[in-house]
Amino acid sequence: MSQPNGGTFDIVILGAGSGGYAAALRAAELNLSVALIDKAELGGTCLHRGCIPTKALLHAAEVAEQTRESEQFGVKAELVGIDMGGVNAYKDGVVARLYKGLQGLLKQDKITVVNGAGKLVAQDTVEVDGQRYTGRNIILATGSYSRSLPGLEVDGRRVLTSEHALKLDRVPSSVIVLGGGVIGVEFASVWKSFGADVTILEALPRLVAAEDEDISKQVERAFRKRKINFKVGKPFEKVEHTDNGVRATIAGGETIEAEILLVAVGRGPTTANLGYEEQGVTLDRGFVITNERLHTGVGNIYAVGDIVPGLQLAHRGFQQGIFVAEEIAGLRPAAIDEAGIPRVTYSDPEVASMGLTEARAKEQYGADKVSTYNYNLGGNGKSQILKTAGFIKLVRLNDGPVLGVHMVGARMSELVGEAQLIYNWEAFPEEVAQLVHAHPTQNEALGEAFLALAGKPLHAHS
């Protein structure tokens, strides 16, 4: 519901994405009055233009690959083609059902939803279309947008962002993906499965460069096997239109041509022209600076989600929203450990990780204080059934707790929950090795890896 004439609330939230609506729902549970303001749809980028629709495309891509490769499982099937109208209907249906559910939750909790462009006009007030919403506390949760590069014009037809890519009504014959991070790798994986020729251009030395180096190498091996082309360590210089699409030039003068180019060089914070700095909120390159309690240092103003420096992940924003609602209610929740946030790339193969990479752990604790172990999924029965390649890499402090869990292979995202518990509870490998893992599951691979790191390998040997 909306309240067109403004009002005073315990909390006014600017932005109704993952962080904003999570804060609203938790605050309502704690009997706080809430106004939730957004100029777009409830659920933000994640629900409408990010996580959910992208993962729906990735699932459709997985179905296409399984159909194409079905004969190796003794099933004779033929992939006739990709009906993008049908794929988009399936994707949009998933989004619509979740959107309807979210609307129902907010209405049930009697949260005042205001649709309009809000601006911070005082340290306790957000103005929307001339109406003022005053909050004893303010939460800034305005999310992020798709970045581009200087001089690179996005036209939505030949040069696209991920938002444009989600609305494509066809499978392009060929694609250049500018950026080898999470977004670029996921879209490259989708389009290859749908039958397009794909080339990834990445200025950094490796794909998914934020992950452990061994994980990056495995993703690159898998992409070579899938015939996904990629060029790393060569910065992008320019793109030109051709008769049939685009031509990209990278360092050294090399050119690549394709039907379209996807710009996937990361996301920037949506904070410009919203009144933040005018009210004393500190910005750094557009990001809102907070302390570990997510307070901005100004009045009772907090910030959550993609506008706060760090991982730009929906579940991070979601947890931060809950944290701030509880902080405002006086519950004094434990501060969120950024390294304890799971990271997942839903490409084929999937990447899932927790905690510190090997390089970061050695940098933090010293190379002689850190041990690692790689468990190859070839030793796991369920992985053999699925015909997936990959491994689980563990990083530990010698005679101490687990510092990092890094996984690559089919369905690794489903294992990250246990990895999160192991890391956040500072478990020792010897403690995890005592747990019983069901057979045959891929979850068992995690157990086997910890048995090996604890010095009692069964199916794996150093």
N, C-alpha and C positions, 0 to 999 in steps of 0.2 A: 504494500500500500504506500501511498505517498502523502506527504503533509505539505501542501503548497504554500503555507503561510509561515514557514520557519518554525522556530521553537527552541527550547533549551533541553539538553540531554546530558546524561552522564558521560557519554562518548559520542563524538561525531567522527565518522570514518570517511576519508576522502579516497575512494577507490574500492571497487567491489570484486577484485580478483581473489586469488587464493588467500592472500594474507588478510585482505579487508573483510571478506565474508566469514573467514574462520574467527577473526576477532569479534565480529558481530554475533555470531552464534554462541561463542563461549561467554561473551559478556551477558547475553540474554539469559543464559543458564544461571549466571551469577546474580540475576535480578537487577541488572543495570539497564537503563534506558539507552537505546542506540538509534542514531540516524546513520544510514549507509548511503553514500552519495556516489554516483557514477554517471558519466555521460553516455556510456555504452551499456552492453548487456551485463547482467549479473553473472559472475563467474570469470570475467576478464579474459585475458589472452589464453590462459591454460585451457579453459573449457571450450572456447569458441575458435581460437586461431592458433593453438599451440599443442600442448600435450595430448589432449583427447583426440582431436581430428587427425593429428599426425600418427598416433599409435593405431588408429583405425586403418589408415592407409598402409601402415607397416604390416598389420595383420592380413589385409587383402593381398599384399605382396607375398607374404609367407604362404598363403593358400595357392597363389599362382606358382610359386617355386615347387611346392609339394606336388601340385598337379603335373608340372613339367617333369619332375623327377620321380614320379610315382612307380615307374616300372622297376626301379631298383628294390622296391618293397614287394614286388610281385603283383602290383595293381596296375592294370592297363587303363590309362586315362589319357585324354588328349586336351591340351590347352588350346582352345579355338582362338582366344583373344581376350583382351581386356575391355570390358564395357565400362568406361569411365562414368557414364550416367548412373549405372548401377552401383559402382564403387562409391560415388559421391552421395547417392541416396542412402546407402548403408552408413557411411560416415556421418552424414547430417542427422540421420535417425538416432544414432548413439548420442550425439550432442544434444539433440532436442529432448530426449528422455531425461538426461542428466540435468539440463537446464530447468525443465519443469519440476524436477524433484527439488532442486535448490530453491526455486521460487516458493515452493510449498513449505520448505523448512523455515525460510525467513518470515513468511506470513504467519506460520504457526507460532513462532516465537515473538510475534508482535513487534518486529523490527521495522522501523520507519524507513522505507526505501525511497530515495529521491533520484529521479532520472533527470540529469542535467549536468552542465559543465560547472564544476565547483572551483572556487578559488579561495585561498586562505587570505582573509582581509583583516584579521586580528589574531592575536595569539590564542584566542578561544573561539574563533568564529570562521565558518565557511559560508561564502555567499554563492547562491545558485539562482540565476535568473532574477536577481533583485531581492530574493528572499534570504534571510540570514538564519543560519543554524548554529546555535551557540553550544559549545561542549565544555563541560568541566574538564574533560580531557579530549585531545585531538589525536587521531592516528592517521598518518600520511601513508597511503598504500597505492600510489598511482602507477606502479608497474613499469613496463619497459616497451620499447619499440625496436623494430628491425633497423640496425645500423646499415649505412652504406659507406663508401669510400669517397674522398674528395674527388670531384670531377666525374664520378660515376653516376649517371642519371638513370634512375629506376623508372621505367615507363609502364610496367605492368603487363607488357605484351611480349617483348623480347628480353628485357632485363627485369627480373622478378625478385621479390622478397618471398619468404616462406608463406606469408599471408596470401599472395597471389598464387603461389604454387598449389595451395590447398584448394583453390577454386578452378584449377585447370579442367577443361572438359574433354581433354584428349591426352594420349600418351605422346610426348614429344619424341621425334625420331632420334634426337641427340641433345645432350645437355652438358653444359659446363657448370660445375658447382664451384663457386668462389668461396673457399673456406672449408677446411678439413676438420672442424670441430664437431660437436654433437649434432647440430642441425644439418650441416652439410653432409656428414656421413650418413645420417638417417635418410635424407631425401635421395642421396646417391643410391642407397640400398633399395629403396622403393622403386625408383625409375629403372634400375637394372633388372629387377624382378619383373617389371611390367614390359620389358623388352627394349628399352632405350639404350643407346650408346652413351656412356657416362665418363666424363673426365673431371677429376677434382684438382683444383689448384690451391695449394697451401703454402704460404710464405714461411711458416715454421718448418723445422727439419723433419717433422713426422706428423702423421695423422693422429687425431685425438691426443694432442700434445700435452694436455693437462693430466693424462693418465700415466701410470707407470710405463717406463720405456719398453719393457717386455710385452706389455699388453698392446702397445702401439704396433710393435713388430708383428704380432700375431694377426691383428686386424689387417695390416698391409698384406701379409701372406694370403689371408682369406680373400681379400679384394682382388689380388692378382689372379687367384684361382677362379674367381667369379668374372674375371675380365673387366673389372672396373678399373679404368685408367686413373692414375694420380701422379701429380708432379709436386714434390715438396721442396722447400728451401729456395723457391724462386718467386719473389714477390710479383704481384700483378701490376701491370703498368697502365693498360688502357683497354677499352672495348669499342669496337666499331660495328655499325650495322652493315650487313651484306644483303645481297638480293634474297638469300634464303634464310637469314638469321643474324648471327653475330660472329665476330672474330675477336678473340681475346689475345692480347700480347702480354707475355711475361718477361721477366728479367733475362737479358741475353738476346732479346729480339724474337724468340720463338713464338709462333702463333698457333692457335687452336680455333677451329670453327665448329659451330653447332647451331641448332635451331633456336635454343634459348640459353640464357645465362641466369643462374640462381645466385643471388647475393646472400651469402650465409656467413658474414664476418662478425657475428655477435649482436648483442642487443644493448641499447643505451637506456639510461634511466629517464622516465617521463617526469621531469620536474620543471621544465622551462615555462615561464609565464603563469605560474600557479600561485605566486605570492610568497613562496617559501623564504627567499632571501630577504624580502622586504620586512618580514616579521622576525628576522634575526636567525633563521635556520641556516647552518653552515653547509655549503655545498662544495664538493671537490670533484671537478670534471663532471658535474651534474648529479653526482651521488650525494645522498643525505648522510652526513656524519653523525653517528650516535655513539653512546657508550655501550658496554656489554649488556645493559638493561634495556637497550633500544630507545633510550631517551635522547632527545636532540640537544638537551641543555637549555632549551627555551621553554618557559612556562610549563605546561603539562602536555607538551607535544612529543609524540613518539613516531617512529617510522618503522615500517616492516616491508619485507619482500625485495623485489628487484631494484628498488631505489636505494637500498642499503648495500654498501660495498661487500662483495663476497659472491658465493655461488648463486647464480640466477636460476633457482629451481622452485617449482610450485610447492613441493613439500617443505622446503625451507621457509617460504613465505607463510604457509599454512601453520607451521609450528610456531613461527614468530608471532603470528596473530593471536594464537592461543596464549602464548607467553605474556604478551602485553595486556590482554584482557585480564589475566590472573594477577599481573603486576598492579594494574589499576585497582583491582578488587582487594588488594592488600594481602594476597596469598604468598608473596615472595617466592615465586618458582625458581628453580635452579637455572642459571644462565645456560644458554644453548652453546654447545661445543661445535664450532663450525666443522672441525675435522670428523665429527661424529654424524655428519649428514650423508646418507647414501647417495651415490652418483651412478646413474644408469644411462647408457647409450643403447637405444633399441634397434640397432642395425642388425644385419645378418653377417657376422655373428654379433651377439649381444655382449656388451661390456657392463660389468657391475663392480663397484669398488667402494671401500670404506677405509677411512683413516689415511695414514701416511704412505706415500710411495717409498720405494727403496732409497731413491736419491734423497728425498726429503728427510727420511728417518736417519740416514747416515750423516746428513748435514746437521741435523738437530742433536743427535746423540754421539756421533763419532762412528767412523766406518768399522772400527774393531768392536763396537758394542752392539751391532745389529746382525741378525741372521735372517736368511730367507730360505724358502723352499717352494719349488714349483711341482705341482701334482698334475700330470698329463691326464686329460679326460679319456685317453685311450685305455686306461685301466679301469674305467667305470662302466659297468654293464649297461645302465640306462643310456649313457652317451653313445655306446656302441649301437644300441637299438635305434637311436635317433640319427645315427651316422653324423655326429657332430665332432669337430676337432676343436681343441682349445686346452686351457689349463686353469688351475687355481694357484695363485701365488700368495704366499703368506710372508709377512714381515714381522719379526719379533725383536724385542729387546732381549739380549742374552740373559738367561736366567730371570726373565721378566715377562711382562704381558705382551699380548699381540698388539702391534702398532698399525698394521694394515692388512686388508684382505682385498685381493684384486683378481677378478674372474673374467674369462672370455670364452664364449661358446654359446650354443643354442640354449635359450631359456635361463641364462644366468641371472636375469633380473629377479627370478623367483627365489633365489638363494640369498639375496642381499639382506633379508630380514634377520636371519640367524647371524650373518656376518656383523650386522649392526649391534646385536646383543653382545657378541663376543668382544667387539671393540669397546663399546660403551661401558661394559662391566669390567673392563681391563682384565679379561680372563687370560690365564696362562694356557699354553698349548696342552699341558698335561691335564688341565681341568676339562678342556673341550674334548680331549681324546677319550674321556670316560663316558661321554654321552653316546646313546645308541641311536644310530641313523637307519631309517627303514631301507630295506633292500628289495628290489633294485630301484633306486632313485638317483637323480643327479645330486640331491642333497647329501647322499652318501659320499660323494666325491669330496665334499667339505670335511666330513668326518675322517676320511682316509688321509687327507692332506694334514690334518692335525695329528693323527696317529704318527705319521712320518716325522713331523716337526718335533713331536714329543719323544722321538727316538725309538718307536716301535712300528715301523712300516710293515704293512701286510702285502698289499698288491703293488706297492711302489717301493723302489729302493733308491737310495742316493747314488 
